[in-house]
Amino acid sequence: MTTSTTASGAATRTIVTGAASSGIRVRRAGSRNREQLVSWAFLAPFLVAFALFLIWPIVHGIYLSFTDQSLTGAGGGFVGFANYGEALTDPVMWQSMWNTVWFTLLSTVPLVVIALLMAALVDRGLPGQWLWRLSFFMPYLLASTVISQIWVWIFNPQIGAANNILKALGLEPLAWLQNPDTNMLSIVIATVWWTVGFNFLLYLAAMQNIPSQQYEAASLDGAGPWRQFWSITLPQLGPATVLILILQILASLKLFDQAYQMLGGVASDTTRSIVQYIYEAGFVNYRFGYSAAISYVFFALIVIIGVAQALVSRRRKEL
């Protein structure tokens, strides 16, 4: 009788314990579900904005590239790959693409080298560092319209400072923005002055992360400032240089606003960028479908450049 009662009590305790454990698991599952709902509720505004302003434009742009949609609302019929075929055989598009690549090549090198020199001067104890930092970075804070107007006046053939400098040096004045041989160079000069401050800050931050003990040890070994720069500073700026190159190339490929404003919206064979040609195709010639197709050809170019840079960086790390 006692044995039977004991077994019955043990069974009852087992059932109660199991029920309690099951209840705890149910409550924990319910708590996790509520936490997930709260998390999704906080994420929902961002996800909605992300879908509306990034995902939907990309999907809609791809759709437009396969149609003959016009800005006036006419057309809209499916034309297959006709827009892409026209783009790939369009000499103006390829000339615009080359102008963009040429601008990128001309601007990237000075934007890296000058920024590095500026950061090195400030980092090595140039007097009045706060003033130099402010003056180097201040142009980057200005809008492109302000920058464009400043340099339009500087490059003015009659009263501009650029020609005054040339005259003082005994050289002939130039029609900087009107001459096809110099208008792209003029845009590059304005762009370098405008954006070099951002690269300067990135380099300066990287230099200030280098331990000062390394410079002290090098000084004790008799290394001068020049040797310290080449043997200590420059090798440790590799990651910063790669980042600056990637950001600079991507920014230069998007050339439009300063060129458009400095030249008064007048396109030429030597300065028309691919972004400006996309704008002209869509908003001047009203060919939204063709404009979208050019955009995705340009996008493919950017993807190829990005992948190539990633592969080169990975290979350098492996070495």
MIGU-419050 format. One record per residue (C-alpha): residue number from 1; residue in one letter; chain; x, y, z. Coordinates in steps of 0.02 Angstrom, whole numbers, plus 50000, padded with zeros to 5 digits. Each point is the difference from the previous one (the first is absolute). Last residue first. Example, Ala and Ser with C-alpha at 12.3 -4.5 7.8 and 13.67 -1.06 7.14 Angstrom:
<recs>
{resi=2	resn=S	chain=A	u=50684	v=49947	w=50357};
{resi=1	resn=A	chain=A	u=49931	v=49828	w=50033};
</recs>
This chain:
<recs>
{resi=319	resn=L	chain=A	u=52543	v=51942	w=47499};
{resi=318	resn=E	chain=A	u=49826	v=49948	w=50054};
{resi=317	resn=K	chain=A	u=49958	v=50179	w=50043};
{resi=316	resn=R	chain=A	u=50056	v=50059	w=49828};
{resi=315	resn=R	chain=A	u=49892	v=49867	w=49918};
{resi=314	resn=R	chain=A	u=49848	v=50055	w=50099};
{resi=313	resn=S	chain=A	u=50027	v=50182	w=49952};
{resi=312	resn=V	chain=A	u=50018	v=49955	w=49816};
{resi=311	resn=L	chain=A	u=49843	v=49894	w=50005};
{resi=310	resn=A	chain=A	u=49900	v=50137	w=50086};
{resi=309	resn=Q	chain=A	u=50061	v=50130	w=49875};
{resi=308	resn=A	chain=A	u=49949	v=49889	w=49854};
{resi=307	resn=V	chain=A	u=49829	v=49970	w=50078};
{resi=306	resn=G	chain=A	u=49972	v=50187	w=50022};
{resi=305	resn=I	chain=A	u=50057	v=50039	w=49822};
{resi=304	resn=I	chain=A	u=49884	v=49868	w=49928};
{resi=303	resn=V	chain=A	u=49855	v=50062	w=50107};
{resi=302	resn=I	chain=A	u=50031	v=50179	w=49942};
{resi=301	resn=L	chain=A	u=49999	v=49946	w=49818};
{resi=300	resn=A	chain=A	u=49838	v=49902	w=50025};
{resi=299	resn=F	chain=A	u=49921	v=50156	w=50075};
{resi=298	resn=F	chain=A	u=50049	v=50097	w=49845};
{resi=297	resn=V	chain=A	u=49912	v=49872	w=49891};
{resi=296	resn=Y	chain=A	u=49856	v=50012	w=50124};
{resi=295	resn=S	chain=A	u=49987	v=50188	w=49982};
{resi=294	resn=I	chain=A	u=50011	v=49989	w=49810};
{resi=293	resn=A	chain=A	u=49847	v=49886	w=50001};
{resi=292	resn=A	chain=A	u=49905	v=50120	w=50114};
{resi=291	resn=S	chain=A	u=50033	v=50145	w=49882};
{resi=290	resn=Y	chain=A	u=49938	v=49897	w=49854};
{resi=289	resn=G	chain=A	u=49837	v=49966	w=50091};
{resi=288	resn=F	chain=A	u=49979	v=50178	w=50059};
{resi=287	resn=R	chain=A	u=50021	v=50076	w=49829};
{resi=286	resn=Y	chain=A	u=49939	v=50180	w=50027};
{resi=285	resn=N	chain=A	u=50143	v=50074	w=49894};
{resi=284	resn=V	chain=A	u=50043	v=50130	w=50131};
{resi=283	resn=F	chain=A	u=49948	v=49910	w=50160};
{resi=282	resn=G	chain=A	u=50041	v=49817	w=49966};
{resi=281	resn=A	chain=A	u=50135	v=50002	w=49868};
{resi=280	resn=E	chain=A	u=50075	v=50162	w=50064};
{resi=279	resn=Y	chain=A	u=50008	v=49937	w=50179};
{resi=278	resn=I	chain=A	u=50080	v=49836	w=49946};
{resi=277	resn=Y	chain=A	u=50124	v=50101	w=49898};
{resi=276	resn=Q	chain=A	u=50038	v=50106	w=50153};
{resi=275	resn=V	chain=A	u=50033	v=49842	w=50101};
{resi=274	resn=I	chain=A	u=50114	v=49934	w=49863};
{resi=273	resn=S	chain=A	u=50102	v=50159	w=50006};
{resi=272	resn=R	chain=A	u=50000	v=50133	w=49862};
{resi=271	resn=T	chain=A	u=50166	v=50091	w=50017};
{resi=270	resn=T	chain=A	u=50098	v=49970	w=49838};
{resi=269	resn=D	chain=A	u=49856	v=49977	w=49877};
{resi=268	resn=S	chain=A	u=49913	v=50153	w=50069};
{resi=267	resn=A	chain=A	u=49845	v=50027	w=50105};
{resi=266	resn=V	chain=A	u=49938	v=50174	w=50041};
{resi=265	resn=G	chain=A	u=49917	v=50000	w=50171};
{resi=264	resn=G	chain=A	u=50086	v=50162	w=50047};
{resi=263	resn=L	chain=A	u=50175	v=49927	w=49985};
{resi=262	resn=M	chain=A	u=50039	v=50021	w=50185};
{resi=261	resn=Q	chain=A	u=49827	v=49939	w=50049};
{resi=260	resn=Y	chain=A	u=49999	v=49839	w=49898};
{resi=259	resn=A	chain=A	u=50180	v=49958	w=50043};
{resi=258	resn=Q	chain=A	u=49971	v=50033	w=50186};
{resi=257	resn=D	chain=A	u=49840	v=49897	w=50003};
{resi=256	resn=F	chain=A	u=50043	v=49850	w=49893};
{resi=255	resn=L	chain=A	u=50144	v=49885	w=50044};
{resi=254	resn=K	chain=A	u=49936	v=49838	w=50075};
{resi=253	resn=L	chain=A	u=50155	v=49902	w=49947};
{resi=252	resn=S	chain=A	u=50102	v=50118	w=50107};
{resi=251	resn=A	chain=A	u=49908	v=49950	w=50159};
{resi=250	resn=L	chain=A	u=50024	v=49813	w=49968};
{resi=249	resn=I	chain=A	u=50184	v=50027	w=49960};
{resi=248	resn=Q	chain=A	u=50025	v=50106	w=50156};
{resi=247	resn=L	chain=A	u=49913	v=49881	w=50119};
{resi=246	resn=I	chain=A	u=50100	v=49851	w=49936};
{resi=245	resn=L	chain=A	u=50165	v=50097	w=49998};
{resi=244	resn=I	chain=A	u=49970	v=50070	w=50174};
{resi=243	resn=L	chain=A	u=49964	v=49827	w=50071};
{resi=242	resn=V	chain=A	u=50155	v=49926	w=49918};
{resi=241	resn=T	chain=A	u=50105	v=50145	w=50066};
{resi=240	resn=A	chain=A	u=49932	v=49978	w=50176};
{resi=239	resn=P	chain=A	u=50042	v=49814	w=49997};
{resi=238	resn=G	chain=A	u=50178	v=50036	w=49937};
{resi=237	resn=L	chain=A	u=50038	v=50143	w=50120};
{resi=236	resn=Q	chain=A	u=50111	v=49891	w=50109};
{resi=235	resn=P	chain=A	u=50135	v=49985	w=49866};
{resi=234	resn=L	chain=A	u=50004	v=50191	w=49976};
{resi=233	resn=T	chain=A	u=50023	v=50049	w=50181};
{resi=232	resn=I	chain=A	u=50140	v=49885	w=50058};
{resi=231	resn=S	chain=A	u=50136	v=49975	w=49868};
{resi=230	resn=W	chain=A	u=49964	v=50142	w=49877};
{resi=229	resn=F	chain=A	u=49944	v=50129	w=50128};
{resi=228	resn=Q	chain=A	u=50132	v=49951	w=50127};
{resi=227	resn=R	chain=A	u=50136	v=50013	w=49866};
{resi=226	resn=W	chain=A	u=49943	v=50176	w=49957};
{resi=225	resn=P	chain=A	u=49987	v=50054	w=50182};
{resi=224	resn=G	chain=A	u=50176	v=49938	w=50041};
{resi=223	resn=A	chain=A	u=50049	v=49826	w=50058};
{resi=222	resn=G	chain=A	u=50144	v=49998	w=50126};
{resi=221	resn=D	chain=A	u=49956	v=49842	w=50095};
{resi=220	resn=L	chain=A	u=49934	v=50105	w=50144};
{resi=219	resn=S	chain=A	u=49889	v=50090	w=49876};
{resi=218	resn=A	chain=A	u=49930	v=49833	w=49937};
{resi=217	resn=A	chain=A	u=49958	v=49948	w=50178};
{resi=216	resn=E	chain=A	u=49909	v=50165	w=50029};
{resi=215	resn=Y	chain=A	u=49906	v=49984	w=49835};
{resi=214	resn=Q	chain=A	u=49942	v=49824	w=50047};
{resi=213	resn=Q	chain=A	u=49953	v=50057	w=50175};
{resi=212	resn=S	chain=A	u=49880	v=50126	w=49924};
{resi=211	resn=P	chain=A	u=49879	v=49860	w=49957};
{resi=210	resn=I	chain=A	u=49917	v=50024	w=49829};
{resi=209	resn=N	chain=A	u=49817	v=50045	w=50028};
{resi=208	resn=Q	chain=A	u=50037	v=50184	w=49968};
{resi=207	resn=M	chain=A	u=50055	v=49956	w=49824};
{resi=206	resn=A	chain=A	u=49835	v=49913	w=49960};
{resi=205	resn=A	chain=A	u=49898	v=50149	w=50063};
{resi=204	resn=L	chain=A	u=50107	v=50118	w=49896};
{resi=203	resn=Y	chain=A	u=49978	v=49893	w=49844};
{resi=202	resn=L	chain=A	u=49811	v=49998	w=50019};
{resi=201	resn=L	chain=A	u=49996	v=50187	w=50036};
{resi=200	resn=F	chain=A	u=50104	v=50040	w=49846};
{resi=199	resn=N	chain=A	u=49888	v=49891	w=49892};
{resi=198	resn=F	chain=A	u=49853	v=50111	w=50050};
{resi=197	resn=G	chain=A	u=50099	v=50159	w=49973};
{resi=196	resn=V	chain=A	u=50045	v=49952	w=49822};
{resi=195	resn=T	chain=A	u=49819	v=50026	w=49946};
{resi=194	resn=W	chain=A	u=49984	v=50181	w=49940};
{resi=193	resn=W	chain=A	u=50178	v=50040	w=49949};
{resi=192	resn=V	chain=A	u=50011	v=49836	w=49904};
{resi=191	resn=T	chain=A	u=49830	v=50030	w=49918};
{resi=190	resn=A	chain=A	u=50047	v=50176	w=49943};
{resi=189	resn=I	chain=A	u=50163	v=49938	w=49924};
{resi=188	resn=V	chain=A	u=49912	v=49853	w=49915};
{resi=187	resn=I	chain=A	u=49866	v=50115	w=49926};
{resi=186	resn=S	chain=A	u=50135	v=50113	w=49929};
{resi=185	resn=L	chain=A	u=50093	v=49851	w=49927};
{resi=184	resn=M	chain=A	u=49839	v=49948	w=49912};
{resi=183	resn=N	chain=A	u=49982	v=50174	w=49927};
{resi=182	resn=T	chain=A	u=50181	v=50014	w=49943};
{resi=181	resn=D	chain=A	u=50013	v=49924	w=49826};
{resi=180	resn=P	chain=A	u=49817	v=50028	w=49958};
{resi=179	resn=N	chain=A	u=50027	v=50188	w=50028};
{resi=178	resn=Q	chain=A	u=49850	v=50091	w=50074};
{resi=177	resn=L	chain=A	u=50029	v=49958	w=50182};
{resi=176	resn=W	chain=A	u=50181	v=50055	w=50011};
{resi=175	resn=A	chain=A	u=50005	v=50132	w=49863};
{resi=174	resn=L	chain=A	u=50186	v=50021	w=50029};
{resi=173	resn=P	chain=A	u=50118	v=50145	w=50031};
{resi=172	resn=E	chain=A	u=50173	v=49996	w=49919};
{resi=171	resn=L	chain=A	u=50147	v=49978	w=50117};
{resi=170	resn=G	chain=A	u=50118	v=50129	w=50074};
{resi=169	resn=L	chain=A	u=49987	v=49932	w=50177};
{resi=168	resn=A	chain=A	u=49898	v=50151	w=50055};
{resi=167	resn=K	chain=A	u=49888	v=49971	w=49848};
{resi=166	resn=L	chain=A	u=49970	v=49820	w=50052};
{resi=165	resn=I	chain=A	u=49956	v=50055	w=50177};
{resi=164	resn=N	chain=A	u=49877	v=50129	w=49932};
{resi=163	resn=N	chain=A	u=49929	v=49864	w=49890};
{resi=162	resn=A	chain=A	u=49957	v=49892	w=50150};
{resi=161	resn=A	chain=A	u=49937	v=50148	w=50102};
{resi=160	resn=G	chain=A	u=49859	v=50033	w=49878};
{resi=159	resn=I	chain=A	u=49966	v=50173	w=49927};
{resi=158	resn=Q	chain=A	u=49993	v=49972	w=49813};
{resi=157	resn=P	chain=A	u=50003	v=49811	w=49969};
{resi=156	resn=N	chain=A	u=49896	v=49958	w=50156};
{resi=155	resn=F	chain=A	u=50081	v=49846	w=50077};
{resi=154	resn=I	chain=A	u=49999	v=50069	w=50178};
{resi=153	resn=W	chain=A	u=49822	v=50065	w=49976};
{resi=152	resn=V	chain=A	u=49937	v=49832	w=49938};
{resi=151	resn=W	chain=A	u=50100	v=49924	w=50143};
{resi=150	resn=I	chain=A	u=49902	v=50090	w=50136};
{resi=149	resn=Q	chain=A	u=49834	v=49971	w=49911};
{resi=148	resn=S	chain=A	u=50030	v=49813	w=49989};
{resi=147	resn=I	chain=A	u=50052	v=49985	w=50182};
{resi=146	resn=V	chain=A	u=49843	v=50090	w=50056};
{resi=145	resn=T	chain=A	u=49888	v=49890	w=49892};
{resi=144	resn=S	chain=A	u=50091	v=49844	w=50061};
{resi=143	resn=A	chain=A	u=49954	v=50041	w=50179};
{resi=142	resn=L	chain=A	u=50138	v=50044	w=50123};
{resi=141	resn=L	chain=A	u=50053	v=49883	w=50141};
{resi=140	resn=Y	chain=A	u=50143	v=49928	w=49898};
{resi=139	resn=P	chain=A	u=50074	v=50175	w=49983};
{resi=138	resn=M	chain=A	u=50022	v=50009	w=50191};
{resi=137	resn=F	chain=A	u=50108	v=49843	w=50019};
{resi=136	resn=F	chain=A	u=50172	v=50072	w=49962};
{resi=135	resn=S	chain=A	u=49965	v=50169	w=50080};
{resi=134	resn=L	chain=A	u=49931	v=49921	w=50159};
{resi=133	resn=R	chain=A	u=50141	v=49875	w=50018};
{resi=132	resn=W	chain=A	u=50129	v=50135	w=49967};
{resi=131	resn=L	chain=A	u=49923	v=50115	w=50130};
{resi=130	resn=W	chain=A	u=49990	v=49862	w=50131};
{resi=129	resn=Q	chain=A	u=50181	v=49953	w=49967};
{resi=128	resn=G	chain=A	u=50068	v=50173	w=50036};
{resi=127	resn=P	chain=A	u=50184	v=49953	w=49981};
{resi=126	resn=L	chain=A	u=50033	v=49842	w=49896};
{resi=125	resn=G	chain=A	u=50034	v=49857	w=50121};
{resi=124	resn=R	chain=A	u=50037	v=49847	w=49894};
{resi=123	resn=D	chain=A	u=49815	v=49957	w=49982};
{resi=122	resn=V	chain=A	u=49957	v=50163	w=49913};
{resi=121	resn=L	chain=A	u=50135	v=49983	w=49867};
{resi=120	resn=A	chain=A	u=49967	v=49813	w=49977};
{resi=119	resn=A	chain=A	u=49812	v=50031	w=49979};
{resi=118	resn=M	chain=A	u=50031	v=50129	w=49864};
{resi=117	resn=L	chain=A	u=50123	v=49887	w=49910};
{resi=116	resn=L	chain=A	u=49879	v=49853	w=50003};
{resi=115	resn=A	chain=A	u=49855	v=50108	w=49940};
{resi=114	resn=I	chain=A	u=50107	v=50064	w=49857};
{resi=113	resn=V	chain=A	u=50047	v=49823	w=49947};
{resi=112	resn=V	chain=A	u=49825	v=49924	w=50010};
{resi=111	resn=L	chain=A	u=49901	v=50141	w=49919};
{resi=110	resn=P	chain=A	u=50143	v=50027	w=49877};
{resi=109	resn=V	chain=A	u=49987	v=49818	w=49939};
{resi=108	resn=T	chain=A	u=49810	v=49988	w=49998};
{resi=107	resn=S	chain=A	u=49964	v=50156	w=49898};
{resi=106	resn=L	chain=A	u=50080	v=49963	w=49831};
{resi=105	resn=L	chain=A	u=49955	v=49815	w=50000};
{resi=104	resn=T	chain=A	u=49820	v=50032	w=50051};
{resi=103	resn=F	chain=A	u=49982	v=50140	w=49872};
{resi=102	resn=W	chain=A	u=50064	v=49882	w=49866};
{resi=101	resn=V	chain=A	u=49877	v=49864	w=50055};
{resi=100	resn=T	chain=A	u=49855	v=50124	w=49991};
{resi=99	resn=N	chain=A	u=50056	v=50067	w=49831};
{resi=98	resn=W	chain=A	u=50016	v=49819	w=49939};
{resi=97	resn=M	chain=A	u=49821	v=49961	w=50052};
{resi=96	resn=S	chain=A	u=49939	v=50158	w=49915};
{resi=95	resn=Q	chain=A	u=50092	v=49948	w=49841};
{resi=94	resn=W	chain=A	u=49922	v=49826	w=50016};
{resi=93	resn=M	chain=A	u=49827	v=50075	w=50019};
{resi=92	resn=V	chain=A	u=50027	v=50118	w=49854};
{resi=91	resn=P	chain=A	u=50058	v=49855	w=49891};
{resi=90	resn=D	chain=A	u=49837	v=49904	w=50029};
{resi=89	resn=T	chain=A	u=50024	v=49816	w=49953};
{resi=88	resn=L	chain=A	u=49986	v=49932	w=50178};
{resi=87	resn=A	chain=A	u=49859	v=50120	w=50037};
{resi=86	resn=E	chain=A	u=49899	v=49949	w=49848};
{resi=85	resn=G	chain=A	u=50014	v=49816	w=50046};
{resi=84	resn=Y	chain=A	u=49953	v=50038	w=50179};
{resi=83	resn=N	chain=A	u=49846	v=50097	w=49944};
{resi=82	resn=A	chain=A	u=49949	v=49860	w=49880};
{resi=81	resn=F	chain=A	u=50017	v=49866	w=50133};
{resi=80	resn=G	chain=A	u=49814	v=49967	w=50010};
{resi=79	resn=V	chain=A	u=49889	v=50137	w=49929};
{resi=78	resn=F	chain=A	u=49851	v=49990	w=50119};
{resi=77	resn=G	chain=A	u=49881	v=50145	w=49976};
{resi=76	resn=G	chain=A	u=50003	v=50151	w=50114};
{resi=75	resn=G	chain=A	u=49970	v=50126	w=49864};
{resi=74	resn=A	chain=A	u=49935	v=50171	w=50045};
{resi=73	resn=G	chain=A	u=50004	v=50068	w=50176};
{resi=72	resn=T	chain=A	u=50093	v=50161	w=49954};
{resi=71	resn=L	chain=A	u=50158	v=49932	w=50081};
{resi=70	resn=S	chain=A	u=49996	v=49859	w=49872};
{resi=69	resn=Q	chain=A	u=49995	v=49812	w=50029};
{resi=68	resn=D	chain=A	u=50073	v=49896	w=49857};
{resi=67	resn=T	chain=A	u=50012	v=49846	w=50112};
{resi=66	resn=F	chain=A	u=50133	v=49876	w=50057};
{resi=65	resn=S	chain=A	u=50099	v=50131	w=50098};
{resi=64	resn=L	chain=A	u=49839	v=50051	w=50087};
{resi=63	resn=Y	chain=A	u=49987	v=49829	w=50085};
{resi=62	resn=I	chain=A	u=50178	v=50012	w=50065};
{resi=61	resn=G	chain=A	u=49962	v=50174	w=50064};
{resi=60	resn=H	chain=A	u=49842	v=49938	w=50088};
{resi=59	resn=V	chain=A	u=50099	v=49864	w=50089};
{resi=58	resn=I	chain=A	u=50137	v=50121	w=50052};
{resi=57	resn=P	chain=A	u=49875	v=50136	w=50049};
{resi=56	resn=W	chain=A	u=49901	v=49872	w=50103};
{resi=55	resn=I	chain=A	u=50150	v=49933	w=50096};
{resi=54	resn=L	chain=A	u=50074	v=50168	w=50046};
{resi=53	resn=F	chain=A	u=49872	v=50133	w=50049};
{resi=52	resn=L	chain=A	u=49844	v=49898	w=50034};
{resi=51	resn=A	chain=A	u=50081	v=49839	w=50063};
{resi=50	resn=F	chain=A	u=50126	v=50089	w=50111};
{resi=49	resn=A	chain=A	u=49866	v=50119	w=50066};
{resi=48	resn=V	chain=A	u=49887	v=49852	w=50045};
{resi=47	resn=L	chain=A	u=50147	v=49905	w=50076};
{resi=46	resn=F	chain=A	u=50051	v=50153	w=50102};
{resi=45	resn=P	chain=A	u=49823	v=50028	w=50066};
{resi=44	resn=A	chain=A	u=49979	v=49811	w=50037};
{resi=43	resn=L	chain=A	u=50161	v=49975	w=50099};
{resi=42	resn=F	chain=A	u=49927	v=50062	w=50165};
{resi=41	resn=A	chain=A	u=49843	v=49893	w=49976};
{resi=40	resn=W	chain=A	u=50108	v=49852	w=49946};
{resi=39	resn=S	chain=A	u=50094	v=50011	w=50164};
{resi=38	resn=V	chain=A	u=49839	v=50015	w=50101};
{resi=37	resn=L	chain=A	u=49929	v=49848	w=49910};
{resi=36	resn=Q	chain=A	u=50160	v=49903	w=50034};
{resi=35	resn=E	chain=A	u=49994	v=50046	w=50183};
{resi=34	resn=R	chain=A	u=49818	v=49945	w=50009};
{resi=33	resn=N	chain=A	u=50043	v=49834	w=49919};
{resi=32	resn=R	chain=A	u=50144	v=49975	w=50121};
{resi=31	resn=S	chain=A	u=49885	v=50033	w=50148};
{resi=30	resn=G	chain=A	u=49870	v=49877	w=49931};
{resi=29	resn=A	chain=A	u=50135	v=49868	w=49980};
{resi=28	resn=R	chain=A	u=50058	v=50032	w=50177};
{resi=27	resn=R	chain=A	u=49821	v=49987	w=50066};
{resi=26	resn=V	chain=A	u=49972	v=49837	w=49905};
{resi=25	resn=R	chain=A	u=50165	v=49930	w=50064};
{resi=24	resn=I	chain=A	u=49954	v=50047	w=50178};
{resi=23	resn=G	chain=A	u=49830	v=49917	w=49981};
{resi=22	resn=S	chain=A	u=50080	v=49841	w=49934};
{resi=21	resn=S	chain=A	u=50117	v=49998	w=50147};
{resi=20	resn=A	chain=A	u=49853	v=50021	w=50120};
{resi=19	resn=A	chain=A	u=49902	v=49862	w=49913};
{resi=18	resn=G	chain=A	u=50150	v=49885	w=50007};
{resi=17	resn=T	chain=A	u=50025	v=50037	w=50185};
{resi=16	resn=V	chain=A	u=49816	v=49968	w=50036};
{resi=15	resn=I	chain=A	u=50002	v=49836	w=49901};
{resi=14	resn=T	chain=A	u=50159	v=49943	w=50086};
{resi=13	resn=R	chain=A	u=49931	v=50047	w=50170};
{resi=12	resn=T	chain=A	u=49843	v=49898	w=49964};
{resi=11	resn=A	chain=A	u=50101	v=49851	w=49944};
{resi=10	resn=A	chain=A	u=50104	v=50009	w=50157};
{resi=9	resn=G	chain=A	u=49844	v=50009	w=50106};
{resi=8	resn=S	chain=A	u=49924	v=49848	w=49913};
{resi=7	resn=A	chain=A	u=50161	v=49902	w=50022};
{resi=6	resn=T	chain=A	u=50001	v=50041	w=50185};
{resi=5	resn=T	chain=A	u=49818	v=49951	w=50023};
{resi=4	resn=S	chain=A	u=50028	v=49832	w=49913};
{resi=3	resn=T	chain=A	u=50153	v=49963	w=50107};
{resi=2	resn=T	chain=A	u=49904	v=50042	w=50157};
{resi=1	resn=M	chain=A	u=49858	v=49884	w=49952};
</recs>
